[in-house]
Amino acid sequence: MTAPSPTDKVVDLGARTAAARGDVSPLLVNIRGRALKRLVALAGEVMEKADDTLFDFVQRADGSVSNQDYFEAMRELRKQKPIIMQRYGEHLAAAFTALERRNPLEVNLERSLSESRELSLVSEDQLEEQLGTAMVASSLSRHLGSIIGQLCYRMGIVAGVDDLGENTNPLGPPHVAYAFRYAMQVCEISTRIKVLLFKMYEREMANGLAALYNEVNRVLVEAGIAPEIKPTYARAPQMARGPVAVRDPTVPQPEGDAAGAYEAAPGMSQGYAPQTGAGQNYAPQGYGGVAGGYVPMPETAAERSIFASLHQLLSGYRSVQDRVGGAAPPAHAPATDQASIEAMPHLSANEVLSVLNLMQNEMPPDLRAAVDDPEASITQHLKRALMSGAAQLGVDPRSRIATTDEDSIDLVGMLFDVLLDERDFNPSSRQLISRLIVPFVKVAMLDR
């Protein structure tokens, strides 16, 4: 296949002894056929939906991206679709071929991001694509949970590879995410639109991979491969999920998959720690490259009191803002409407962070105007921009911002409201300062 970009860490693990073609297990050939057919079909569905989605965006373009940009993206995707599908299948086929030779390809998205940041080897657009790829892989890994470990363990037995993991399994989220990025490299479209496509791909694959993993595990168990392992079934994730779990002193902390609700934003370090044994999953890393994910420190009684007081103050602030114009839609309501409001779906942390990623690439015009208008509330315009961006991503229009997320957004918005109101900055300085708003919101959401 065409050589991947040098900034992508796709490594041929040549330390292993390659197997002759005739030694390939018929079971692995069967899995390869099933997987390639299913994954290529899913990628094709993403391309079809992308065309419809971009056309919808043309109909309701808000000025942040011109209609011409959307039309050019539609034309480019239609023109390049055969090549995109070919390249997508090429990477997955090459990964299976390497596995059949007991010489698997390793996709290390974390290492790619780290080296790109440290050495400045890539442009901002390329880095944004790498971040989007890493986010897709990380999200899929969290959604699919422990079934990935069982799949890697059983496929490792069939392939004769003792330490097969997510990064080296052709069906692992890193390979599935990288295949899409590799395929899309032929398209000359804006990074903002590519980020939208990554999000669509993530959603489609979250459902498709769950079914594929269950099917492949079933085939392997029926063939007598590690039947003693208790089966775990992947469920397709619900797109309208509840609020992200936070360190509320009155609520027990979640365990298992729920504990992974803290999702890293684009621009934060994500990836997979070195594998510790056959069939085990790579541990998601938190920001700062700390292996094992984000593990909150125990809170003291004083900290719990401060958090409770802060939440109460912010709730009062939002009530006042609602009376004078408010944000839409609020994460709170009068007591008479509370039951109906609580029944509305929340924007998940991942959905909020995806919208913030788009806003970081290009700040919405209304929010940009609020930065220059001393009478406008950055906080309220920020929340309106989030809801507008979520609607463009196809999120349920009835969704609301979770109260815990709104606390973080309000704190950052108020910080910039005060900063820009109490200092006489020239227009260019105000715009430079405004570029910090979205990164600050990301950090506030990830590190409450």
N, C-alpha and C positions, 0 to 999 in steps of 0.2 A: 504494500500500500504506500501512498505518498507519505513521506516522512513528516511526523508531527512538527509543529512549531518548536524551536529549541527552548522556549520558555515553559513548555508543558513537560512535566516530569513523567514520561512514559518510558519505563526502564525494562529492558530485556534481562531477566534474571538468569544470566548465563552460567551460574555456578552449578546448576543442576545438569544432569546427563539427559540429553535429548533422546526421546524414544523414536523408534522407527515407525513409519506411517502404519505398517501392518499391525503394530502393537496397540493401536488405539481401541479403546473399549467401545463395542457397539452401543452400549448404554450412553456413553458420552456423546457419540455421534447422534443418537436419538434426541438427547437433550439439546444439542447444538441446533438441530433442525427445528425443534419446537420453539426454542428461544429466539432464533433469528427471525423466524416467520412472525412471531408475536410482536417482538420489539420493533421491527421495521414497519409493521402495520400500525402500531401505536404512534410511531413518529409520523407516519403518513396522515393519521387523523389529526395530529397537532398542526401539520401544515395546512390541512383543509380548514380547520377551525381558525387558524391564524388569518387566513384570507377573509373569512366572514367577520372576524373581530376587527381587523384593520378597517374594513369597509364601514362598520358601525362607528368606529372612532372618527372617520371622515364626516359622518353625519352629525356628530356632536362635538366636533373639535372645539376646544376652549381657547385656542390661540397659543398654547404652550408648545405645540408642535403643529406646523402648518399642514393643511390638507395635502399640499404637494409632497411633503415628506411621507405621509401615509400612502399616497398613490404610488410613489416611487418604491416604497417597501413592498407593496402588493405586487407591482410589476416585477421587481427583482426576485421575489420568492417564487412567483409563477415560472419565471424564466429559468431559475436555477434549481427548481424542485427535483428534476431527475438526477442532477449531480449531487444535490444534498442527500437524497435517499441513498445514492450509490456510496458516498463517503461514509454515511452513517453505518450502513451494513459492512463496509470495508473494515472499519475499526473493530466492530464486534467479531467479525469473522477472523480477523488477525489475532484477536485475543483468544478465541477458542483454539485456533491452530497452534498458538504458542502453548496453551494448556495441554493440548493433545500430545505435544512433544515434551511434556513435563518441564517446560521452560517458560513459565507464565510471564506475561507482561504486567508490570506494576504501574498503576496510575497513582501518583502521590501529589494530590492537589495542594496539600498544606506546604510541602517543600517548594512547589512552584511559586506560591504566593509569597513565601518568606524570602526566597531569593530575588524575586522580582522587586519587592519593596526595598530590600537592602542594597541591591546593586543598580536599581533604576534601569533595568534592561528593557523594559517595555513602556509603551505609551500609556497615557491615562485610560484610553479606550480599551486597550488590550488588558490592562489590569482590571478594569471594570468587568470585562467578560470572564476573566479568571475568577473574580470574586463571585459572579453569578453562578458559575459552574460549581464552585465549592459550596455555595449555599444550596443548590439543588441536591448535591450529593449528601450533604449533612441533613437536610430535611427528609429526604427519602430514607436515610439510615434510621432516623428517629421514628418515623412513621411505621417502619416495618419491623423494628424491634428484634427480638431474639430469633425469629425465624431465619434471619440472615446467617446467624452462627450455625444453625443446623444445616442450612444449604451448603455453606462453605465446607463444613466437616464432611458431609456425604459426598459432595463433588470432589473433594480432595482425595477421598478413598478411591473413587472410581478412576480419577486421573493419575493416581500414584504420586500425589503431591501432599506431603505431610502437613505443611503449614499454610494451606490455602486460606486466604483471608479476603476481606472486602476489596482491598486494593489490587489483588491479583486474580480474583474471581471475575470472569467476563460478565457475569450477571450482577456483580456488586454495584452499589450506587455510584462509586467513583467512575467505573467504566461506563455505566449508562449515562452519567452526566457528561463525561468527557466526549463520548461519541457524538452527542448533540452539538457541543461546542466545535469539535473538529469538522463536523458536517457543515456548520453555519459559517465557517471561515471563508467560504467562496462568495458569500453574500456581501455586497457593498450597501449596507443599510446603517442607519444611525444606531449608536450604542443604546440610546433610550428605548428604541423599538426592539432591539435584541434582548434587552432586559425583560420586556413584556413577553417575548417569546420564551425566554427561560422560565418565567413564571407559569405560562401555559403548559409548557413541557413538564414541569414539576407536578402540576395538578393531574395531568393525564397519566403520567408514570406512577404516581402514588396509587392509583386504582389498578392500573395494568400490571405493575410489578407484584402487587399483593396476590392477584390471581395466578400469575406465572410462578411465583415462588411456591405457592401452595401446590400447584400442579406438578412442578418438578420434584418437590419433596415427596409427594405421593407416589410418583413413578419410581423414585429411588427406594422408598420403603417397600413397595410391592416387589422390587427386584432383590430385596433382602439386604439393602445397604443400611446398616445401623438402625434396625427396626426397634432396638431397645430404647432409643431416645424418645421420650414422651413428645408426641407431636404438638407443635404450636402453630396456630393458623394466623396468618396476617389478615387483618381487616382493612378494607379500604377506608382511608381517613375521612372524617366528616369535614367538609370545607368550612362550615359555620360552627366553629368550636366555641367553647366557653372561654372566659378570661384566663390569661396565663397565671399559673400558680406563683404566688409571691409569699414573702415571709410575714404573713399576718399572724400576730401573736395568739389570736383566738382560734385559728384553724390549723389542724394537724397538717404537717408537710407531706406532699405526695411522695409515692415511691414508684419504682419501676419506670415505665415509659413516661408517666406523668411528670417525673422529676426532670425530664429533659425539655420541659416547656420553655426554658430560657433559650431563645434561639439567637445565634449571632447574626449581626447585621452585616451587609456588604461593607467591606473595609476593615472588619475585625477578623482576627486570625482564627481559622477553623480548619479542621482536618482530622487526621487519624493518628493515634499514637502507635508505636511499634507493637506488633502482635506478641502476645505472651504464650501462645500455644495453639495447637491445631484446632481449627474450627471456631476460635474465639473471635468476637467482634473487636474491631478497633474502637478505642474509647474516644468519643468526641472531645475535642479540646475546647476550652473556654478562651476568652480573649487573653492576650498576652502569652499564648502558647503554653498554658498550664495544662498538662495532661489530666484526663479524667473528668473533664467537663467543669462547669461552674458550680462550685460547692460553697454555699453561703456559710459564713461563720456564725456561731451561736450568738443570739442577741441578748443583751443585758436587759434588766428591767427598765433601766433609764432609756435605752434605745427604743424599747417597745412603747414606752410612754410618749416619747418624742414623735414616733411614727403615728400613733393614734391622734395626738394633738394636731400634727401637721395635716392629716387626712381630714380632720374636723374643720380646720381653718380653710382648707382648699374647697371642701364641700360648701361652706358658707360663701366663699368667693364666687363659686359657680352659680349659686342661687341668686346672688346679686347681679351677676352678668346676664343670667337668663331674663331677669326682670327688665334689663335695659337693652336687650337685643339678643344676648346669648349666643352660644355655639350650636351648631346643628349637626347631628342630633346629640343632646346632652346625655351623659351617662348616669343621670339622676333625674328625679321628677318629684312633684308634690305627692303626698301620701295617697291622694285619691287615685293617682295614675300609676302608682308604683308597681302594682301587680302586672298591668299590661306592659309596662316598660321592661320589667325583669324578664318577661317572656320573649323579648326580642333577642335575636342572636348577637353575640359579641364579635367584634373584629379580633381575630387571634393575633398573638404577638408577631407571628410570621407574616401575616397580611399587613399589619401596620409597618413592619420593617421593610417589606417589599415596596410599599408606597413611598416610604421615606427615601428608599434608594432611588426611585424615579425623581423625587423632588430634589435630591442632592445633585443629580445630573443637570436638572433645569428647574429652577424655582418657579412656581406658579405665578402668573402676572399679578393676581390679587395680593398674594403675600409679599411680592416684591414692592408693590405700591404701598402696602401698609408700613414697610420699613421707612419709607420716605415721608409718611404722613404722621405727624405727632399726635393727631387725634384718633388714629386707628389703633386697634388692639392687635398686636402681633399674635397673642395667644389665641384669640377667637379666629383670626384668619388662618392660623396654622391648623386648627382643628377642622375648619371648613375645607381647607385644601386636602387634608387627609381623607375626609369622607368622599370628596370628589374624585381623588385618585383611586380610592378603593372601588368606587362604582365603575371606573374605567377598567379595573382588573377583573370585573365580573362578579364582585362580592355582592351578596344579598343586599339590596338597597335598604332593607329594614334594619340592617346591622347598626350597632352603636359602639362607641369606644368604651372599652372596659374601664371601670372606675379607677383601678390601679394604674392603668396606662394613662388615663386622663390626668391623674395626679402628677405623673412625670412630665407630661406635656405642658401642664399649667405652670409647673415650677420653672421650666426652661423658658417658656413664653414670657412669664412675668419678669424673669431675669433680663431678657433682652428689651422688654418694654421699658423697664427702669433705666437700663444702660443707655438706650437711644433717646429717652425723654430728657434725662438729666445732664446730658453732655451735648455740646454744640459741635457735632461732627460735620465735615463737609460731605456732599453727596457721595463722592467716590469712597470715602472712608466708611460711610454707613453701609454701602453695598458690600464692601469687603467684610465688615463685621457680620452682616446678614448671612454670609456663607457659612458661618459657624453654627447657625440655628439648628439645622438638620443633624449634623454630627453630634451636637450636644443632646438632642432628643434621643438619639440612638443610645448614647452612653447612659443617659438617665434611665431608659427602659431596661437596659441590660444589667445595670448595677444599682439597684434601688438601695 
